[in-house]
Amino acid sequence: MDAVPAVQVARALERCPQQPRPLLLVDAANLKCLRHLGVSHVVSELLVLRKAGAEVWVRNASPALRNCLRLLKLDGVFHVHAEMHEPFLTTTSE
């Protein structure tokens, strides 16, 4: 979200629709836009990604971000995790 605006990612997702939904992992630990533009900006960006068809996971979410998502009833829309410093392990079964 710091390097590429959500709108740009959304356009790319719309050009190549996928099934199942693409999974995007947002690590909120060091987001400059969170510090400079605030929680509302990050929430808006997350919603743009979701609307574009992505499944969004947020890791290292601050208490303020988690609380905001909960108050807006968006904690069920995004997979929000407080602290996940270990890398995600993904497995596929065939």
TORPA-4810 file (N, C-alpha, C, O; in nm, 3 decimals):
<nodes>
NODE_1_0.082_-0.119_0.000_0.000_0.000_0.000_0.086_0.126_0.000_0.042_0.233_-0.043_M
NODE_2_0.208_0.112_0.048_0.299_0.226_0.041_0.356_0.240_-0.100_0.368_0.351_-0.152_D
NODE_3_0.392_0.128_-0.160_0.458_0.130_-0.292_0.359_0.142_-0.407_0.386_0.210_-0.505_A
NODE_4_0.245_0.075_-0.394_0.147_0.072_-0.503_0.009_0.103_-0.445_-0.036_0.035_-0.353_V
NODE_5_-0.059_0.205_-0.497_-0.193_0.236_-0.448_-0.290_0.120_-0.475_-0.276_0.048_-0.574_P
NODE_6_-0.387_0.104_-0.387_-0.484_-0.004_-0.400_-0.559_0.003_-0.532_-0.594_-0.100_-0.589_A
NODE_7_-0.585_0.123_-0.582_-0.656_0.139_-0.709_-0.578_0.074_-0.823_-0.636_0.012_-0.911_V
NODE_8_-0.447_0.089_-0.821_-0.363_0.029_-0.924_-0.367_-0.124_-0.916_-0.374_-0.191_-1.019_Q
NODE_9_-0.363_-0.178_-0.796_-0.373_-0.323_-0.777_-0.510_-0.370_-0.823_-0.522_-0.474_-0.888_V
NODE_10_-0.615_-0.294_-0.790_-0.751_-0.330_-0.829_-0.764_-0.337_-0.981_-0.826_-0.429_-1.034_A
NODE_11_-0.705_-0.242_-1.051_-0.709_-0.244_-1.199_-0.641_-0.370_-1.253_-0.691_-0.433_-1.346_R
NODE_12_-0.529_-0.405_-1.195_-0.458_-0.525_-1.239_-0.541_-0.651_-1.213_-0.543_-0.742_-1.296_A
NODE_13_-0.610_-0.655_-1.100_-0.696_-0.769_-1.069_-0.813_-0.779_-1.165_-0.852_-0.889_-1.204_L
NODE_14_-0.869_-0.665_-1.204_-0.982_-0.665_-1.296_-0.941_-0.711_-1.435_-1.023_-0.769_-1.508_E
NODE_15_-0.817_-0.686_-1.474_-0.769_-0.728_-1.607_-0.750_-0.879_-1.616_-0.755_-0.935_-1.726_R
NODE_16_-0.728_-0.943_-1.504_-0.706_-1.088_-1.508_-0.786_-1.154_-1.395_-0.729_-1.192_-1.293_C
NODE_17_-0.917_-1.168_-1.416_-1.000_-1.230_-1.311_-0.956_-1.374_-1.283_-0.923_-1.450_-1.374_P
NODE_18_-0.956_-1.407_-1.156_-0.910_-1.540_-1.114_-1.017_-1.607_-1.030_-1.094_-1.542_-0.961_Q
NODE_19_-1.019_-1.738_-1.038_-1.100_-1.818_-0.949_-1.007_-1.922_-0.889_-0.941_-1.989_-0.968_Q
NODE_20_-0.995_-1.940_-0.765_-1.057_-1.863_-0.659_-0.998_-1.724_-0.648_-0.902_-1.689_-0.716_P
NODE_21_-1.057_-1.647_-0.560_-1.013_-1.509_-0.541_-0.865_-1.503_-0.507_-0.816_-1.588_-0.431_R
NODE_22_-0.793_-1.405_-0.561_-0.652_-1.392_-0.523_-0.639_-1.352_-0.376_-0.721_-1.277_-0.323_P
NODE_23_-0.537_-1.402_-0.312_-0.511_-1.372_-0.171_-0.402_-1.266_-0.163_-0.292_-1.285_-0.215_L
NODE_24_-0.433_-1.156_-0.097_-0.335_-1.049_-0.077_-0.304_-1.039_0.072_-0.395_-1.032_0.154_L
NODE_25_-0.178_-1.039_0.105_-0.133_-1.026_0.243_-0.078_-0.886_0.263_0.018_-0.847_0.197_L
NODE_26_-0.138_-0.813_0.355_-0.093_-0.677_0.387_-0.029_-0.682_0.525_-0.095_-0.713_0.624_V
NODE_27_0.099_-0.650_0.531_0.169_-0.644_0.659_0.163_-0.500_0.708_0.230_-0.412_0.655_D
NODE_28_0.081_-0.477_0.810_0.057_-0.341_0.859_0.164_-0.291_0.954_0.157_-0.177_1.000_A
NODE_29_0.262_-0.374_0.985_0.363_-0.337_1.085_0.440_-0.211_1.048_0.468_-0.128_1.135_A
NODE_30_0.476_-0.196_0.923_0.561_-0.084_0.884_0.499_0.002_0.775_0.571_0.064_0.696_N
NODE_31_0.367_0.006_0.768_0.302_0.087_0.666_0.322_0.236_0.694_0.275_0.288_0.795_L
NODE_32_0.392_0.302_0.605_0.411_0.447_0.620_0.279_0.520_0.604_0.254_0.619_0.673_K
NODE_33_0.193_0.471_0.514_0.065_0.539_0.492_-0.023_0.533_0.617_-0.106_0.621_0.639_C
NODE_34_-0.006_0.429_0.699_-0.082_0.421_0.824_-0.039_0.531_0.919_-0.122_0.593_0.986_L
NODE_35_0.091_0.554_0.926_0.142_0.659_1.015_0.115_0.799_0.961_0.084_0.890_1.037_R
NODE_36_0.125_0.816_0.830_0.113_0.950_0.771_-0.030_0.989_0.734_-0.068_1.105_0.747_H
NODE_37_-0.109_0.892_0.688_-0.244_0.923_0.640_-0.354_0.871_0.732_-0.469_0.914_0.722_L
NODE_38_-0.320_0.780_0.822_-0.415_0.737_0.923_-0.488_0.607_0.891_-0.480_0.552_0.782_G
NODE_39_-0.561_0.563_0.993_-0.634_0.436_0.986_-0.741_0.441_0.878_-0.762_0.342_0.807_V
NODE_40_-0.810_0.554_0.865_-0.919_0.561_0.766_-0.867_0.540_0.624_-0.935_0.479_0.542_S
NODE_41_-0.748_0.591_0.595_-0.690_0.570_0.462_-0.663_0.422_0.438_-0.694_0.370_0.331_H
NODE_42_-0.606_0.356_0.537_-0.575_0.213_0.524_-0.703_0.133_0.506_-0.708_0.042_0.423_V
NODE_43_-0.806_0.165_0.583_-0.934_0.095_0.570_-0.991_0.116_0.430_-1.041_0.021_0.370_V
NODE_44_-0.984_0.236_0.379_-1.033_0.264_0.243_-0.956_0.182_0.140_-1.016_0.126_0.048_S
NODE_45_-0.825_0.174_0.155_-0.743_0.097_0.061_-0.779_-0.052_0.069_-0.787_-0.119_-0.034_E
NODE_46_-0.800_-0.103_0.190_-0.839_-0.243_0.205_-0.973_-0.270_0.137_-0.991_-0.375_0.074_L
NODE_47_-1.066_-0.177_0.150_-1.197_-0.194_0.086_-1.186_-0.192_-0.066_-1.258_-0.266_-0.134_L
NODE_48_-1.098_-0.110_-0.120_-1.076_-0.108_-0.266_-1.026_-0.244_-0.312_-1.072_-0.296_-0.414_V
NODE_49_-0.932_-0.302_-0.239_-0.879_-0.433_-0.275_-0.986_-0.540_-0.267_-0.995_-0.627_-0.354_L
NODE_50_-1.067_-0.534_-0.164_-1.175_-0.632_-0.146_-1.277_-0.620_-0.259_-1.323_-0.720_-0.314_R
NODE_51_-1.313_-0.497_-0.292_-1.412_-0.474_-0.398_-1.361_-0.525_-0.533_-1.440_-0.567_-0.617_K
NODE_52_-1.230_-0.522_-0.552_-1.170_-0.569_-0.677_-1.167_-0.722_-0.684_-1.128_-0.779_-0.787_A
NODE_53_-1.208_-0.787_-0.577_-1.216_-0.933_-0.581_-1.110_-1.007_-0.504_-1.102_-1.129_-0.512_G
NODE_54_-1.028_-0.936_-0.430_-0.921_-1.002_-0.355_-0.968_-1.044_-0.216_-1.053_-0.979_-0.155_A
NODE_55_-0.913_-1.153_-0.170_-0.929_-1.192_-0.030_-0.811_-1.128_0.042_-0.696_-1.154_0.007_E
NODE_56_-0.839_-1.045_0.142_-0.734_-0.965_0.205_-0.707_-1.015_0.346_-0.798_-1.028_0.428_V
NODE_57_-0.580_-1.043_0.372_-0.534_-1.078_0.505_-0.447_-0.964_0.555_-0.360_-0.915_0.483_W
NODE_58_-0.471_-0.921_0.678_-0.393_-0.813_0.738_-0.318_-0.872_0.857_-0.379_-0.924_0.950_V
NODE_59_-0.186_-0.862_0.852_-0.108_-0.913_0.965_-0.038_-0.797_1.034_-0.017_-0.691_0.976_R
NODE_60_-0.003_-0.819_1.160_0.060_-0.717_1.244_-0.026_-0.591_1.253_0.026_-0.479_1.251_N
NODE_61_-0.156_-0.610_1.262_-0.249_-0.498_1.274_-0.238_-0.437_1.414_-0.237_-0.508_1.514_A
NODE_62_-0.229_-0.306_1.419_-0.221_-0.235_1.547_-0.356_-0.244_1.618_-0.458_-0.271_1.554_S
NODE_63_-0.357_-0.222_1.749_-0.484_-0.219_1.820_-0.582_-0.117_1.761_-0.702_-0.142_1.755_P
NODE_64_-0.531_-0.002_1.718_-0.618_0.101_1.660_-0.682_0.052_1.530_-0.802_0.073_1.508_A
NODE_65_-0.605_-0.012_1.444_-0.658_-0.063_1.318_-0.758_-0.175_1.344_-0.865_-0.178_1.283_L
NODE_66_-0.725_-0.267_1.434_-0.817_-0.376_1.467_-0.947_-0.322_1.525_-1.055_-0.368_1.489_R
NODE_67_-0.936_-0.224_1.614_-1.056_-0.167_1.676_-1.142_-0.095_1.572_-1.264_-0.108_1.574_N
NODE_68_-1.080_-0.022_1.483_-1.154_0.049_1.378_-1.228_-0.051_1.289_-1.345_-0.030_1.258_C
NODE_69_-1.161_-0.156_1.247_-1.226_-0.258_1.164_-1.341_-0.324_1.238_-1.445_-0.354_1.179_L
NODE_70_-1.323_-0.347_1.368_-1.430_-0.408_1.448_-1.549_-0.314_1.459_-1.663_-0.357_1.443_R
NODE_71_-1.524_-0.186_1.488_-1.633_-0.089_1.501_-1.710_-0.071_1.370_-1.831_-0.048_1.372_L
NODE_72_-1.640_-0.082_1.259_-1.704_-0.069_1.127_-1.764_-0.202_1.080_-1.818_-0.211_0.970_L
NODE_73_-1.753_-0.304_1.165_-1.801_-0.438_1.134_-1.734_-0.495_1.010_-1.796_-0.566_0.930_K
NODE_74_-1.606_-0.463_0.995_-1.527_-0.514_0.883_-1.430_-0.623_0.926_-1.356_-0.677_0.844_L
NODE_75_-1.431_-0.655_1.055_-1.340_-0.758_1.104_-1.377_-0.896_1.050_-1.295_-0.988_1.052_D
NODE_76_-1.500_-0.910_1.001_-1.541_-1.035_0.937_-1.514_-1.036_0.788_-1.521_-1.141_0.724_G
NODE_77_-1.485_-0.920_0.732_-1.458_-0.907_0.589_-1.312_-0.937_0.559_-1.279_-0.997_0.456_V
NODE_78_-1.225_-0.894_0.648_-1.081_-0.915_0.632_-1.033_-1.014_0.737_-1.089_-1.022_0.846_F
NODE_79_-0.930_-1.088_0.705_-0.865_-1.177_0.801_-0.761_-1.092_0.873_-0.656_-1.060_0.817_H
NODE_80_-0.789_-1.057_0.998_-0.703_-0.964_1.071_-0.630_-1.038_1.182_-0.691_-1.112_1.260_V
NODE_81_-0.499_-1.018_1.186_-0.415_-1.083_1.287_-0.328_-0.977_1.354_-0.266_-0.894_1.287_H
NODE_82_-0.325_-0.982_1.486_-0.250_-0.882_1.563_-0.100_-0.893_1.537_-0.038_-0.797_1.491_A
NODE_83_-0.043_-1.008_1.565_0.101_-1.024_1.547_0.127_-1.158_1.481_0.088_-1.263_1.531_E
NODE_84_0.193_-1.151_1.370_0.230_-1.273_1.298_0.367_-1.250_1.238_0.379_-1.226_1.118_M
NODE_85_0.468_-1.256_1.319_0.602_-1.226_1.271_0.663_-1.342_1.192_0.754_-1.321_1.112_H
NODE_86_0.612_-1.465_1.213_0.661_-1.576_1.134_0.601_-1.568_0.995_0.488_-1.521_0.978_E
NODE_87_0.675_-1.612_0.895_0.619_-1.610_0.759_0.503_-1.708_0.747_0.499_-1.810_0.816_P
NODE_88_0.410_-1.676_0.660_0.298_-1.764_0.634_0.348_-1.889_0.563_0.433_-1.882_0.474_F
NODE_89_0.295_-2.001_0.602_0.325_-2.125_0.533_0.199_-2.164_0.457_0.091_-2.174_0.516_L
NODE_90_0.213_-2.186_0.330_0.098_-2.227_0.251_0.124_-2.366_0.197_0.235_-2.398_0.154_T
NODE_91_0.022_-2.446_0.200_0.034_-2.580_0.146_-0.079_-2.601_0.048_-0.188_-2.546_0.063_T
NODE_92_-0.053_-2.681_-0.050_-0.157_-2.717_-0.144_-0.168_-2.867_-0.145_-0.068_-2.938_-0.143_T
NODE_93_-0.289_-2.915_-0.147_-0.309_-3.059_-0.155_-0.373_-3.091_-0.288_-0.465_-3.023_-0.333_S
NODE_94_-0.324_-3.192_-0.350_-0.375_-3.231_-0.482_-0.450_-3.359_-0.472_-0.501_-3.408_-0.573_E
</nodes>
